[in-house]
Amino acid sequence: MKEVKLFGIKDLRIVESPIPIIEPDEILVRVRACGICPTEIRKFTTPNYKPIPFPVNPGHEWTGDIVEVGSKVEDFKVGSRIVAEGEGGYAEFAKITASNLKYTQQLPDNVSYEEGTFVEPLADCLHAVRERAKVIAGDKVVVVGAGPMGLSIIAVAARSGGNVMAIEPVKIRRNFAHEFGAEVVIDPNSDSIENSVLAWTNGRRADVCLATVGIPHVIESCIKLVGERGRVVLFGGGGAGQTINIDPNWIHYKEISVIGSEWIGVGGKEEKDLYRIATEWISEGKISVNQLISHRFPMNEIHNAYKLIMSGQAMKVILQMNKQ
């Protein structure tokens, strides 16, 4: 089979590999679609915070059809359409390990393979808003960055009762931010973010700020956007070795919390039900993920897909594994 592997920084190759052999507690899937995550672009361009055991197939937002089921697997059957968990999605076939089966979801009939690729990222956004930011009705929520993940966070925060302001320099993404639930959208290239937040909150500043990009100066600015007992959630990761400069008195005297948000939880506290909730939200039309797809590529054009994303001219890019 054909698959894509990352062998090192800026070394992405299409290779021939054997079809994975499954264990009795695993399943084998013919991959139909795989979203390209910003995290995968970052791993392609810069050293990762957690060392990567190259070579690796980094695709982790994928869907497909079950073609083989291990003898110990009871909840899945051949032919089922599923959304998977785990890396390996840049390939014609991929297996789901026993440890990842608990996250795997059946795709509802009204959810396409492409729409299903949003289940994992939407689950991450639900975790960030619900469990880490703890957004409640009436909270003033600032979301910095309105890419596909930022827009999903905006939608989740608005549906959780928050009043949302989005900060985004790209016009088309600002337009999307309004559609996904932001009541105020600011262009940081022409407006003062801090002054805009002060005006929006009558001088109180925000209750929550979610930074969807892992850029040090952006994170530094986010800390000044929240007021007393405000929560700053670091949702977007960055390359290895980054540092930020902060005024500890601002955090101390205002009792501000700076909170990390990784996947759907870490340290054995993963919230697997968020995969189910994300699937239901997509099926019920609570978030229009189709709007986020800007480009589609066959797997053999992976380099063109990466180039387009890095140019800043794409929203969500989907790899279609059944087309060449």
C-alpha positions as CSV (number, residue, x, y, z in Angstrom):
1,M,0.0,0.0,0.0
2,K,1.0,3.7,-0.3
3,E,1.4,5.8,2.7
4,V,3.1,9.1,3.7
5,K,5.8,9.2,6.3
6,L,7.6,12.0,8.0
7,F,11.3,11.1,8.2
8,G,12.5,14.4,9.7
9,I,12.1,18.1,9.5
10,K,10.9,19.0,6.0
11,D,11.4,15.4,4.9
12,L,7.9,14.0,4.0
13,R,7.9,11.0,1.6
14,I,5.3,8.8,-0.1
15,V,6.4,5.2,0.4
16,E,5.3,1.7,-0.3
17,S,4.5,-0.3,2.9
18,P,2.9,-3.6,3.7
19,I,-0.7,-3.5,4.7
20,P,-0.7,-3.5,8.6
21,I,-1.2,-6.9,10.3
22,I,-3.7,-6.7,13.2
23,E,-3.6,-8.3,16.6
24,P,-6.7,-10.1,17.9
25,D,-7.8,-6.9,19.8
26,E,-7.3,-4.5,16.8
27,I,-9.2,-3.6,13.6
28,L,-8.0,-2.8,10.1
29,V,-9.5,0.1,8.2
30,R,-9.4,1.2,4.6
31,V,-8.8,5.0,5.0
32,R,-11.2,7.2,3.1
33,A,-10.4,10.7,4.3
34,C,-7.8,12.4,6.5
35,G,-7.7,16.0,7.6
36,I,-4.3,17.7,7.8
37,C,-3.9,19.2,11.3
38,P,-1.8,22.4,12.0
39,T,0.1,20.3,14.5
40,E,1.3,18.1,11.6
41,I,2.5,21.2,9.7
42,R,4.4,22.3,12.8
43,K,6.1,18.9,13.2
44,F,7.1,19.2,9.5
45,T,8.7,22.6,9.9
46,T,10.2,22.7,13.4
47,P,11.5,20.5,16.2
48,N,8.7,19.2,18.3
49,Y,8.4,19.7,22.1
50,K,8.1,16.0,22.5
51,P,10.8,14.1,20.4
52,I,9.3,12.3,17.4
53,P,10.4,8.7,16.7
54,F,11.0,9.2,13.0
55,P,9.8,7.9,10.6
56,V,6.2,8.4,11.5
57,N,2.8,8.6,9.7
58,P,1.4,11.7,11.4
59,G,-2.2,11.6,10.2
60,H,-4.6,11.5,13.1
61,E,-7.9,12.9,11.8
62,W,-9.1,10.1,9.7
63,T,-12.2,8.0,8.7
64,G,-12.8,4.9,6.7
65,D,-14.3,1.4,6.4
66,I,-13.5,-1.5,8.6
67,V,-12.1,-4.4,6.4
68,E,-10.9,-6.7,9.1
69,V,-11.8,-7.3,12.8
70,G,-9.7,-9.1,15.4
71,S,-11.1,-12.2,17.0
72,K,-11.4,-10.4,20.4
73,V,-13.2,-7.3,19.1
74,E,-16.9,-7.4,19.8
75,D,-18.2,-3.9,19.2
76,F,-17.2,-3.4,15.5
77,K,-17.9,-5.3,12.3
78,V,-16.5,-5.4,8.8
79,G,-18.1,-2.8,6.6
80,S,-18.8,-0.3,9.3
81,R,-18.0,3.4,8.6
82,I,-15.9,4.7,11.5
83,V,-14.0,7.7,12.7
84,A,-10.7,6.6,14.1
85,E,-8.2,7.7,16.8
86,G,-4.5,7.4,16.5
87,E,-1.9,8.2,13.9
88,G,-1.5,6.4,10.6
89,G,-4.2,8.1,8.6
90,Y,-2.0,9.2,5.7
91,A,-2.3,5.8,4.1
92,E,-4.5,3.5,2.1
93,F,-4.9,1.2,5.1
94,A,-4.4,1.8,8.8
95,K,-5.1,-0.2,12.0
96,I,-6.7,0.9,15.2
97,T,-4.9,-0.4,18.3
98,A,-6.7,-1.8,21.3
99,S,-5.9,1.3,23.3
100,N,-7.5,3.5,20.7
101,L,-10.7,1.5,20.1
102,K,-12.4,3.1,23.1
103,Y,-12.4,6.5,21.2
104,T,-13.5,5.0,17.8
105,Q,-17.0,6.1,16.7
106,Q,-19.4,4.7,14.2
107,L,-20.2,7.4,11.6
108,P,-23.9,8.2,11.5
109,D,-25.5,7.8,8.1
110,N,-25.8,11.5,7.6
111,V,-22.1,12.2,8.3
112,S,-19.7,11.9,5.4
113,Y,-16.2,10.6,5.6
114,E,-14.9,14.2,5.2
115,E,-17.2,15.5,7.9
116,G,-16.1,12.7,10.2
117,T,-12.5,13.9,10.1
118,F,-13.6,16.8,12.3
119,V,-14.7,14.6,15.2
120,E,-11.2,14.5,16.8
121,P,-10.5,18.2,16.5
122,L,-14.0,19.2,17.7
123,A,-13.6,16.9,20.7
124,D,-10.3,18.8,21.5
125,C,-12.2,22.1,21.3
126,L,-15.0,20.8,23.5
127,H,-12.4,19.8,26.1
128,A,-10.7,23.3,25.9
129,V,-13.9,25.2,26.3
130,R,-15.9,23.0,28.7
131,E,-13.2,21.5,30.9
132,R,-10.2,23.8,30.8
133,A,-11.8,27.3,30.2
134,K,-15.0,26.3,32.1
135,V,-17.0,28.7,30.0
136,I,-20.5,29.4,31.5
137,A,-23.4,31.5,30.4
138,G,-22.5,35.2,30.3
139,D,-18.8,34.8,30.2
140,K,-16.9,37.2,28.0
141,V,-14.7,35.0,25.9
142,V,-11.9,36.1,23.6
143,V,-10.7,33.6,21.0
144,V,-7.3,34.5,19.4
145,G,-7.1,33.0,16.0
146,A,-10.0,32.0,13.7
147,G,-8.5,29.1,11.8
148,P,-10.5,25.8,11.7
149,M,-9.7,25.1,15.4
150,G,-10.4,28.6,16.5
151,L,-13.7,28.7,14.7
152,S,-14.7,25.4,16.3
153,I,-13.8,26.9,19.7
154,I,-15.9,30.0,18.9
155,A,-18.8,27.8,18.1
156,V,-18.5,25.7,21.2
157,A,-18.0,28.8,23.4
158,A,-21.1,30.5,21.9
159,R,-23.2,27.3,22.4
160,S,-22.0,27.2,26.0
161,G,-23.5,30.6,26.6
162,G,-20.4,32.7,26.2
163,N,-20.3,36.1,24.5
164,V,-17.4,35.7,22.1
165,M,-14.9,38.1,20.6
166,A,-12.6,36.8,17.9
167,I,-9.2,38.2,17.0
168,E,-8.1,37.3,13.5
169,P,-6.0,39.2,10.8
170,V,-7.4,37.3,7.7
171,K,-10.6,38.7,6.3
172,I,-12.2,35.5,5.2
173,R,-11.6,34.0,8.6
174,R,-13.1,37.0,10.3
175,N,-16.3,36.5,8.2
176,F,-16.4,32.9,9.3
177,A,-16.0,34.0,12.9
178,H,-19.3,35.9,12.7
179,E,-21.0,32.9,11.2
180,F,-19.7,30.5,13.9
181,G,-21.0,32.7,16.7
182,A,-18.6,35.6,17.5
183,E,-20.6,38.7,18.3
184,V,-17.5,40.9,17.9
185,V,-14.6,40.3,15.5
186,I,-11.4,42.4,15.6
187,D,-8.6,42.8,13.0
188,P,-5.4,43.0,15.0
189,N,-3.7,44.8,12.1
190,S,-6.0,47.8,12.3
191,D,-7.5,47.8,15.8
192,S,-5.9,47.8,19.3
193,I,-6.8,44.4,20.8
194,E,-6.6,45.6,24.4
195,N,-8.6,48.7,23.8
196,S,-11.2,46.7,21.9
197,V,-11.5,44.3,24.8
198,L,-11.8,47.1,27.3
199,A,-14.5,48.8,25.3
200,W,-16.4,45.5,24.9
201,T,-16.3,44.6,28.6
202,N,-16.9,48.2,29.9
203,G,-13.3,48.2,31.3
204,R,-13.6,44.9,33.1
205,R,-11.6,42.8,30.6
206,A,-12.6,39.3,29.5
207,D,-13.4,36.3,31.7
208,V,-11.6,33.9,29.4
209,C,-9.0,34.1,26.6
210,L,-8.2,31.1,24.5
211,A,-5.0,31.3,22.5
212,T,-5.3,28.9,19.5
213,V,-1.8,29.7,18.1
214,G,1.4,28.9,20.0
215,I,3.2,32.1,19.2
216,P,5.0,33.6,22.3
217,H,4.1,37.3,21.7
218,V,0.5,36.3,21.1
219,I,0.4,34.3,24.4
220,E,2.0,37.3,26.2
221,S,-0.7,39.6,24.9
222,C,-3.5,37.2,25.9
223,I,-2.6,37.4,29.6
224,K,-3.4,41.2,29.6
225,L,-6.8,40.6,28.0
226,V,-8.4,38.9,31.0
227,G,-9.4,40.6,34.3
228,E,-9.7,39.5,37.9
229,R,-9.8,35.7,38.2
230,G,-9.6,35.4,34.4
231,R,-8.6,32.2,32.7
232,V,-6.0,32.1,29.8
233,V,-6.1,28.8,28.0
234,L,-3.1,27.8,25.9
235,F,-4.7,25.7,23.2
236,G,-2.2,26.0,20.4
237,G,1.2,24.3,20.8
238,G,4.5,25.6,19.6
239,G,7.9,24.4,18.6
240,A,10.5,23.2,21.1
241,G,12.4,25.7,23.2
242,Q,9.9,28.6,23.1
243,T,9.7,31.0,26.1
244,I,7.4,33.9,27.0
245,N,7.9,37.0,29.1
246,I,5.1,37.8,31.6
247,D,4.6,40.2,34.5
248,P,4.0,37.9,37.5
249,N,2.3,40.7,39.4
250,W,-0.5,40.9,36.8
251,I,-1.2,37.2,37.5
252,H,-0.7,37.5,41.3
253,Y,-2.8,40.5,42.1
254,K,-5.6,39.6,39.7
255,E,-5.5,35.8,40.5
256,I,-5.3,34.9,36.9
257,S,-5.0,31.3,35.8
258,V,-2.9,30.2,32.9
259,I,-4.1,26.8,31.8
260,G,-2.9,24.2,29.3
261,S,-5.3,22.3,27.0
262,E,-3.9,19.2,25.3
263,W,-6.1,16.8,23.2
264,I,-9.0,15.6,25.3
265,G,-7.0,15.4,28.5
266,V,-3.7,14.0,29.7
267,G,-2.4,11.9,32.6
268,G,-5.1,9.2,32.4
269,K,-7.9,11.8,32.5
270,E,-8.9,11.6,28.9
271,E,-12.6,12.4,28.3
272,K,-13.4,9.7,25.7
273,D,-17.1,10.7,25.7
274,L,-16.1,13.9,23.9
275,Y,-15.7,11.9,20.7
276,R,-19.3,10.7,21.0
277,I,-20.5,14.3,21.7
278,A,-18.5,15.7,18.8
279,T,-19.9,13.0,16.5
280,E,-23.5,13.9,17.7
281,W,-22.9,17.6,17.2
282,I,-21.8,17.1,13.6
283,S,-24.7,14.8,12.9
284,E,-27.2,17.2,14.4
285,G,-25.8,20.2,12.5
286,K,-24.7,22.1,15.7
287,I,-21.5,23.0,13.9
288,S,-21.2,23.3,10.1
289,V,-17.8,21.6,9.5
290,N,-18.3,21.4,5.8
291,Q,-17.9,25.2,5.6
292,L,-14.4,24.8,6.9
293,I,-13.1,22.6,4.1
294,S,-11.4,24.8,1.5
295,H,-9.3,22.2,-0.4
296,R,-9.1,18.5,-1.2
297,F,-6.1,16.6,-2.5
298,P,-5.3,13.0,-3.3
299,M,-2.6,11.4,-1.1
300,N,0.0,11.6,-3.9
301,E,-0.3,15.4,-3.8
302,I,0.5,15.7,-0.1
303,H,3.5,18.0,-0.8
304,N,1.2,20.4,-2.7
305,A,-1.3,20.3,0.2
306,Y,1.4,21.1,2.7
307,K,2.7,24.0,0.5
308,L,-0.7,25.5,0.3
309,I,-1.4,25.3,4.0
310,M,2.0,26.9,4.8
311,S,1.2,29.7,2.3
312,G,-1.7,30.7,4.6
313,Q,-4.2,30.4,1.7
314,A,-6.2,27.5,3.0
315,M,-8.7,26.7,5.7
316,K,-9.1,23.0,6.3
317,V,-7.4,20.6,3.8
318,I,-8.6,17.1,3.4
319,L,-6.7,14.2,1.9
320,Q,-8.9,11.9,-0.1
321,M,-7.4,8.4,0.0
322,N,-9.6,6.8,-2.6
323,K,-8.6,9.2,-5.3
324,Q,-5.4,9.5,-7.3
